[in-house]
Amino acid sequence: MDRISSEQLNPSIYVGLRLSSLQAGTKEDLYLHSLKLNYQQCLLGSASSNDNSDCQTKFSAGHLALYLLALRANCEFVQSRKGDRLVSQLKWFLEDEKKAIGHNHEGHPHSSYYQYSLSILALCVHQKRVHDSVVGKLLYAIEHDHHVRQGHLSVDTEAMAGLAFTCLERFVFNPDLRPRITMAIDKVREKILKAQTPEGNFGNIYSTPLALQFLMTSPASGVELGTACIKARASLQASIQDGAFQNPLMISQLLPVLNQKTYLDLDFPDCQAPRVMLVPAVEDSSPAHIPEVISVTLKVSSVLPPYKQTISVLAGSSLEDVLKMAQNIGGFTYRTQPSLSGPYLTSVLRKEVGDREFWQLLRDPDTPLLQGIADYKPQNGETIELRLVSW
């Protein structure tokens, strides 16, 4: 059987497809086959050697957690010695993160509370228990808003934590923490509803699908919840028609919502449910038009001396295209690292990100971009700032 290259593999895409009413036939089988070969080799090491030097991507706990969700989406439980090793790796990650947070909750996870929550959820849908002390760290973070960044609520993190707590509650795991888990679910729901914008989004358009997944699992009812969800769905539909969803990871979180599903449907997935075969998109045969040239100003104030340069690119170019053009012109350098949501900046003008730092993308004067460098398409005359910030 052929194999898909590692750069094209994203377990979240497989999960989203399996939680939709669509199927890709033999391509779907090939995708899962390639996922298994690549992830097991990289996470467990090659069967013929003691290393995983053939792996081109350094996998995080988030990769492993999503891979476990992908297996569950195919109605597989992690079993056998290999499966036990994958589960152990994820539990070791949670233990390390628990130690980083510290006994008095004064520290922070090395990754994020989003990955922490995702890892608990992945273990839960495979009916694997985690220690009360691990769950307790996440409960404390949600209870005391320790995951809030720069004063802004992370709706994505709230929603993922809410899904993890709801899974634990359904399986009656961690019974000694049951009252706190129930209260945390209620608190997450309340905070997400308060974060709804006048347009209907929960936080922003890209955090709305995951927020809706959590709200759809809620046993609570009432006019407020129902109205909020209807308004959010209407906003999503409008954004889809406007072409806002281009990133595969974002689409994979959106697909379940459009099909009335959530990640918690992986508790007991229905792998026999009929799904409609995907039809390849028809290519536009109309004559190609010559795109116009636009000007985008790139600004970096976090280095000395500050950098500011106007770059000419074709209309429809991504911010990554702008960065490449600036580097080709000279006087500008950058480096990226791949992730499941696309490349992200690790160095700009030889300034490396430090611990708990990242390069924030802003549209002048001070509007954070909601998309990454590969997805955002600057408009003519815009000024884009790259700013090194701490979190």
C-alpha positions as CSV (number, residue, x, y, z in Angstrom):
1,M,0.0,0.0,0.0
2,D,1.2,3.5,-0.8
3,R,2.1,5.9,2.0
4,I,1.2,9.6,2.4
5,S,4.1,11.9,3.3
6,S,4.4,13.0,7.0
7,E,4.0,16.7,6.1
8,Q,0.4,15.9,4.9
9,L,-0.6,13.9,7.9
10,N,-2.8,15.4,10.6
11,P,-4.8,13.1,12.9
12,S,-7.3,15.9,13.5
13,I,-8.4,15.8,9.9
14,Y,-9.2,12.1,10.2
15,V,-11.1,12.7,13.4
16,G,-13.1,15.5,11.8
17,L,-13.9,13.4,8.7
18,R,-15.1,10.4,10.8
19,L,-17.3,12.7,12.9
20,S,-19.0,14.0,9.7
21,S,-21.4,12.5,7.2
22,L,-18.7,12.4,4.6
23,Q,-16.2,9.7,3.6
24,A,-13.2,9.5,1.3
25,G,-13.3,5.8,0.4
26,T,-9.9,4.2,-0.2
27,K,-8.2,7.6,0.3
28,E,-9.5,7.5,3.9
29,D,-8.1,4.0,4.4
30,L,-4.7,5.1,3.0
31,Y,-4.7,8.2,5.3
32,L,-5.3,6.1,8.4
33,H,-2.7,3.5,7.3
34,S,-0.1,6.3,6.8
35,L,-1.0,7.9,10.2
36,K,-0.4,4.6,11.9
37,L,2.9,3.9,10.2
38,N,4.2,7.4,10.8
39,Y,3.0,8.0,14.3
40,Q,4.0,4.6,15.6
41,Q,7.4,4.8,14.1
42,C,8.0,8.3,15.5
43,L,6.4,7.8,18.9
44,L,7.6,4.3,19.6
45,G,10.7,4.1,17.5
46,S,11.5,2.1,14.4
47,A,11.0,-1.6,14.6
48,S,14.4,-2.1,13.1
49,S,16.3,0.4,15.2
50,N,16.4,2.0,18.5
51,D,15.8,5.5,17.3
52,N,13.3,7.5,15.2
53,S,15.8,9.4,13.1
54,D,13.5,9.1,10.0
55,C,10.9,11.3,11.6
56,Q,10.8,14.8,10.2
57,T,8.5,16.2,12.9
58,K,9.0,16.3,16.6
59,F,5.7,15.1,18.0
60,S,4.1,16.9,21.0
61,A,1.7,15.5,23.5
62,G,-1.0,17.2,21.3
63,H,0.0,15.1,18.3
64,L,-0.2,11.9,20.4
65,A,-3.5,12.8,22.0
66,L,-5.1,13.6,18.5
67,Y,-3.6,10.3,17.2
68,L,-5.4,8.4,20.0
69,L,-8.6,10.2,19.1
70,A,-8.1,9.2,15.5
71,L,-7.8,5.5,16.5
72,R,-11.0,5.8,18.5
73,A,-12.7,7.5,15.6
74,N,-12.0,4.2,13.7
75,C,-13.6,2.3,16.6
76,E,-10.2,1.1,17.9
77,F,-9.2,0.9,21.5
78,V,-5.5,1.2,22.3
79,Q,-4.5,-2.3,23.1
80,S,-1.5,-4.5,22.9
81,R,2.0,-3.6,24.1
82,K,2.3,-0.8,21.5
83,G,-1.0,0.7,22.7
84,D,0.0,0.5,26.3
85,R,3.3,2.4,25.5
86,L,1.3,5.2,23.8
87,V,-1.0,5.5,26.8
88,S,2.0,5.5,29.1
89,Q,3.7,8.3,27.1
90,L,0.6,10.5,27.4
91,K,0.4,9.8,31.1
92,W,4.1,10.6,31.6
93,F,3.5,13.9,29.8
94,L,0.7,14.8,32.2
95,E,2.8,13.9,35.2
96,D,5.6,16.1,33.9
97,E,3.2,19.0,33.3
98,K,1.7,18.4,36.8
99,K,5.2,18.8,38.3
100,A,5.8,22.0,36.2
101,I,2.6,23.5,37.6
102,G,3.8,22.7,41.1
103,H,2.4,21.7,44.4
104,N,1.1,25.3,45.1
105,H,-0.1,25.9,41.5
106,E,2.4,28.7,41.1
107,G,4.0,27.3,37.9
108,H,2.8,26.7,34.4
109,P,2.6,23.7,32.1
110,H,5.5,23.5,29.7
111,S,3.0,23.3,26.8
112,S,-0.5,24.7,27.6
113,Y,-3.6,23.9,29.5
114,Y,-5.2,23.2,26.1
115,Q,-2.8,20.3,25.4
116,Y,-3.2,19.2,29.1
117,S,-7.0,19.1,28.6
118,L,-6.8,17.4,25.2
119,S,-4.6,14.7,26.7
120,I,-7.1,13.9,29.5
121,L,-9.9,13.8,26.9
122,A,-7.9,11.4,24.6
123,L,-7.2,9.0,27.5
124,C,-10.8,9.3,28.7
125,V,-12.4,8.3,25.4
126,H,-10.2,5.2,25.5
127,Q,-11.5,4.6,29.0
128,K,-8.1,5.1,30.6
129,R,-8.1,6.7,34.0
130,V,-5.8,9.5,35.1
131,H,-4.8,10.2,38.7
132,D,-6.9,12.6,40.8
133,S,-3.9,14.8,41.2
134,V,-3.6,15.3,37.4
135,V,-7.3,16.2,37.0
136,G,-7.0,18.4,40.1
137,K,-4.4,20.7,38.5
138,L,-6.8,21.3,35.5
139,L,-9.7,21.9,37.9
140,Y,-7.7,24.4,39.9
141,A,-6.6,26.2,36.7
142,I,-10.2,26.6,35.5
143,E,-11.5,27.5,38.9
144,H,-8.9,30.3,39.3
145,D,-8.5,31.3,35.6
146,H,-4.8,30.3,35.5
147,H,-5.0,29.7,31.8
148,V,-6.0,33.3,30.9
149,R,-3.5,34.9,28.6
150,Q,-2.8,38.6,28.9
151,G,-6.1,39.2,30.5
152,H,-8.0,37.5,27.7
153,L,-10.1,34.4,28.1
154,S,-9.0,31.5,25.9
155,V,-12.3,30.0,24.7
156,D,-10.5,27.2,23.0
157,T,-8.9,26.1,26.3
158,E,-12.2,26.5,28.2
159,A,-14.0,24.4,25.7
160,M,-11.4,21.6,25.6
161,A,-11.3,21.5,29.4
162,G,-15.1,21.3,29.4
163,L,-15.1,18.4,27.0
164,A,-12.5,16.6,29.1
165,F,-14.5,17.2,32.3
166,T,-17.7,16.0,30.7
167,C,-16.1,12.8,29.5
168,L,-14.8,12.1,33.0
169,E,-18.3,12.8,34.4
170,R,-19.9,10.4,31.9
171,F,-17.6,7.5,32.8
172,V,-17.8,8.3,36.5
173,F,-14.0,8.6,36.6
174,N,-12.3,10.3,39.5
175,P,-15.4,10.0,41.8
176,D,-13.8,11.9,44.7
177,L,-13.6,14.9,42.4
178,R,-17.1,14.6,41.1
179,P,-18.6,17.7,42.8
180,R,-15.7,19.9,41.6
181,I,-15.9,18.4,38.1
182,T,-19.7,19.2,37.9
183,M,-19.1,22.8,39.1
184,A,-16.3,23.3,36.6
185,I,-18.5,22.2,33.7
186,D,-21.1,24.7,34.8
187,K,-18.4,27.4,35.2
188,V,-17.0,26.7,31.7
189,R,-20.4,26.9,30.2
190,E,-21.1,30.2,31.9
191,K,-17.8,31.8,30.8
192,I,-18.2,30.7,27.2
193,L,-21.7,32.1,27.0
194,K,-20.5,35.4,28.4
195,A,-17.7,35.4,25.8
196,Q,-20.2,35.5,22.9
197,T,-19.8,38.5,20.7
198,P,-22.6,40.6,19.1
199,E,-21.9,38.7,15.8
200,G,-22.6,35.4,17.6
201,N,-19.0,34.1,17.9
202,F,-17.7,32.6,21.1
203,G,-14.4,34.5,21.5
204,N,-13.7,34.6,17.8
205,I,-14.9,32.7,14.7
206,Y,-12.1,30.1,15.0
207,S,-12.8,29.2,18.6
208,T,-16.5,29.0,18.0
209,P,-16.6,25.4,16.6
210,L,-14.9,23.9,19.7
211,A,-17.1,26.0,22.0
212,L,-20.2,24.7,20.2
213,Q,-19.0,21.2,20.6
214,F,-18.8,21.7,24.3
215,L,-22.2,23.4,24.6
216,M,-23.8,20.7,22.5
217,T,-22.8,18.2,25.2
218,S,-24.4,20.2,27.9
219,P,-27.4,18.7,29.8
220,A,-28.6,22.2,30.6
221,S,-31.4,23.7,28.6
222,G,-33.1,27.0,28.4
223,V,-33.7,29.9,26.1
224,E,-30.3,31.5,26.7
225,L,-28.3,28.5,25.7
226,G,-30.5,27.6,22.7
227,T,-30.5,31.2,21.4
228,A,-26.7,31.5,21.9
229,C,-26.1,28.3,19.9
230,I,-28.4,29.3,17.1
231,K,-26.7,32.7,16.8
232,A,-23.3,31.0,16.8
233,R,-24.3,28.6,14.0
234,A,-25.6,31.4,11.9
235,S,-22.3,33.2,12.3
236,L,-20.4,30.1,11.3
237,Q,-22.5,29.6,8.2
238,A,-21.9,33.2,7.1
239,S,-18.1,32.8,7.7
240,I,-18.1,29.5,5.7
241,Q,-19.7,31.3,2.8
242,D,-17.1,34.1,3.1
243,G,-14.3,31.5,2.8
244,A,-13.0,32.1,6.4
245,F,-12.3,28.5,7.0
246,Q,-9.2,27.4,5.0
247,N,-7.0,25.9,7.7
248,P,-7.3,22.1,7.9
249,L,-7.2,22.0,11.7
250,M,-10.0,24.6,12.0
251,I,-12.1,22.7,9.4
252,S,-11.6,19.5,11.3
253,Q,-13.1,21.1,14.5
254,L,-15.9,22.6,12.4
255,L,-17.0,19.4,10.6
256,P,-18.4,17.6,13.7
257,V,-20.5,20.7,14.6
258,L,-22.0,20.8,11.1
259,N,-23.0,17.2,11.5
260,Q,-24.4,17.5,15.1
261,K,-21.4,15.6,16.5
262,T,-18.7,16.3,19.1
263,Y,-15.5,14.7,20.3
264,L,-17.5,13.0,23.0
265,D,-19.2,10.9,20.3
266,L,-15.8,9.1,20.2
267,D,-16.9,7.5,23.6
268,F,-19.0,5.1,21.5
269,P,-18.5,5.9,17.8
270,D,-20.8,4.4,15.2
271,C,-18.5,3.1,12.5
272,Q,-21.4,1.6,10.6
273,A,-23.3,4.8,10.0
274,P,-23.7,5.6,6.3
275,R,-21.7,8.5,5.0
276,V,-21.7,10.2,1.7
277,M,-18.8,9.8,-0.6
278,L,-16.7,13.0,-1.1
279,V,-16.7,14.3,-4.7
280,P,-13.5,16.0,-6.0
281,A,-13.9,19.7,-6.5
282,V,-14.3,20.7,-10.2
283,E,-11.5,22.9,-11.3
284,D,-12.5,26.4,-12.6
285,S,-11.9,26.4,-16.4
286,S,-12.5,30.1,-16.8
287,P,-9.6,32.1,-18.2
288,A,-7.0,33.0,-15.6
289,H,-6.8,36.7,-14.8
290,I,-3.6,38.5,-13.9
291,P,-3.6,39.4,-10.2
292,E,-2.7,42.9,-9.2
293,V,0.4,43.8,-7.2
294,I,-0.2,45.1,-3.7
295,S,2.0,46.7,-1.1
296,V,2.2,45.4,2.5
297,T,4.4,47.1,5.2
298,L,6.2,44.7,7.5
299,K,7.2,46.1,10.9
300,V,9.2,44.6,13.8
301,S,9.7,46.7,16.9
302,S,10.9,43.9,19.3
303,V,14.5,44.1,17.9
304,L,17.2,46.8,17.8
305,P,17.3,48.5,15.4
306,P,13.6,48.3,14.6
307,Y,12.7,47.0,11.2
308,K,10.2,48.5,8.8
309,Q,9.9,47.8,5.1
310,T,7.2,48.0,2.4
311,I,7.0,44.7,0.4
312,S,5.3,44.3,-3.0
313,V,3.5,40.9,-3.5
314,L,0.7,39.6,-5.7
315,A,-2.9,40.1,-4.4
316,G,-4.0,37.0,-2.5
317,S,-0.6,36.2,-1.2
318,S,-0.3,34.9,2.4
319,L,1.6,36.6,5.1
320,E,4.1,33.8,4.8
321,D,4.6,34.9,1.1
322,V,5.3,38.4,2.4
323,L,7.9,37.2,4.8
324,K,9.6,35.1,2.1
325,M,9.7,38.1,-0.2
326,A,11.2,40.3,2.5
327,Q,13.9,37.7,3.2
328,N,14.7,37.4,-0.5
329,I,15.0,41.2,-0.8
330,G,17.5,41.1,2.1
331,G,17.8,42.7,5.5
332,F,15.1,40.4,7.0
333,T,15.3,36.8,8.3
334,Y,12.9,34.4,9.9
335,R,12.5,30.8,10.9
336,T,9.4,28.7,11.4
337,Q,8.4,25.4,13.0
338,P,5.6,23.2,11.6
339,S,2.6,22.4,13.7
340,L,-0.8,20.8,13.1
341,S,-2.4,24.3,12.7
342,G,0.4,25.4,10.3
343,P,3.8,27.0,10.6
344,Y,4.5,29.4,13.4
345,L,7.4,31.8,13.9
346,T,10.3,30.8,16.1
347,S,12.8,33.4,15.1
348,V,12.6,36.9,13.5
349,L,15.7,38.9,12.6
350,R,17.7,36.3,14.6
351,K,15.6,37.0,17.7
352,E,14.6,33.6,19.1
353,V,11.5,33.0,21.1
354,G,12.3,32.3,24.8
355,D,10.4,30.2,27.4
356,R,6.7,31.2,27.4
357,E,7.2,33.7,24.5
358,F,5.8,33.8,21.0
359,W,5.8,36.1,18.0
360,Q,2.3,37.7,17.9
361,L,0.9,38.8,14.5
362,L,-0.9,42.2,14.5
363,R,-2.5,44.4,12.0
364,D,-1.5,48.0,12.6
365,P,-2.2,49.7,14.9
366,D,-2.9,46.9,17.5
367,T,-5.3,44.3,16.2
368,P,-4.2,40.7,16.8
369,L,-4.6,38.4,13.7
370,L,-6.8,35.4,14.2
371,Q,-5.0,33.4,11.5
372,G,-1.4,32.2,11.2
373,I,1.2,33.2,8.6
374,A,0.2,30.6,6.1
375,D,-3.6,31.5,6.3
376,Y,-3.7,35.3,6.7
377,K,-3.8,37.2,3.4
378,P,-2.9,40.9,3.9
379,Q,-4.8,43.6,2.0
380,N,-3.2,46.4,-0.1
381,G,-1.8,49.1,2.2
382,E,-1.9,47.1,5.4
383,T,0.9,47.3,8.0
384,I,1.6,44.0,9.7
385,E,3.7,44.0,12.9
386,L,5.5,41.0,14.3
387,R,5.7,41.5,18.1
388,L,7.6,39.3,20.6
389,V,5.3,38.8,23.7
390,S,5.2,36.8,26.8
391,W,2.4,34.7,28.1
